[in-house]
Amino acid sequence: MASQELVKRLNQTIENIPDFPIDGIQFKDISTIFLDHQLYKDVIADFVQFSKGKIDAVCGIESRGYLFGVAIASALEVPFILIRKAGKLPPPVISESYDLEYGSAVIETREGQIEKGQRILIHDDLLATGGTTEAAAKLVEKQGAEVSQFSFLIGLKDLKGDEKLKKFNAEIYRTLEY
């Protein structure tokens, strides 16, 4: 768990934007973290402490999962693997579809970048309903790797995203929870 000091600094830094992108939504603008290089480094160090020695690669979910995921992988000296929206990666790709509120979506990763038996950390900036992250985990498992951890800067507990992830028997880490 993040230190109380780090949580306090993040809560003082992250801007709350009411009624964005629609009425009733309280948007958490994390872009302010990137204005403070020391805070960013401390967030990365917190994620690294959670994962050190427990993973072989980091998969980041497009696009905000890259903001911290690349730095986490670099600090841990493990590969970083992109998980992207369909059609953004050259073939060959492995795909996984998932349901949205209205319709469905597809995410992909390049075939051969996730190795059989690897212990994978899946990282994204926000855990809401868990649908995209669940699809990412299925994508990892399709390739014979193990999802050993999930990490998020923010978890929205009322949306119960953890429920979709429990079946993977992986550690779930949220720096902040609202």
Residue, then its C-alpha position, 0 to 999 in steps of 0.5 A: m500500500a502506498s504511504q500516507e504521505l504519497v497518498k496525501r501528495l497525490n490527493q493534493t495534486i490530482e485535479n477533480i473536474p466536476d461534470f466531465p465528460i458528462d454531468g454527474i461524473q467527477f473526473k480525476d485529472i492525473s495530468t497534473i502529476f507529470l508537472d512534478h517530476q519528483l512526485y512522478k518518480d515517487v509514484i513509479a517507486d511505489f509501483v516498483q516496490f509492489s512488483k519487484g521480483k514478482i514479474d517478468a514483464v509489464c503489459g500496459i493498456e492503451s493509452r494511459g497505461y503507458l504513462f506509468g507502465v513504461a517507467i515501471a518496466s524500465a525501473l524493474e529492467v523487464p520488457f514492456i508490452l503494448i496492449r492496443k485498440a484493434g487495428k493499431l498494431p501490425p500483424p500478426v496480432i492476438s485479439e480479445s473482444y469485450d463488452l461495453e455498455y453499448g456494443s463491444a470493443v477489441i484489444e490486441t497485442r503482437e504475437g510472440q511478444i508475451e512468452k509462455g510462462q511469463r509472470i505478467l503485471i497488467h498496468d492501467d491508470l484507472l480501474a473502473t468496471g474492469g472490462t478492459t483489464e479483464a480482456a487484457a488478462k484473457l489476452v495474456e492467458k491466451q499466450g500461455a503467460e500468467v497474470s500475476q499482478f494488476s496495478f492502477l493509479i486509481g481504483l473506483k471502488d463503487l464500480k466494483g472492477d475488482e470483481k472481474l479480476k478476482k478470477f485471475n488469482a492475481e494481486i491487485y494494487r491501487t495507489l488511490e481508491y475513491 
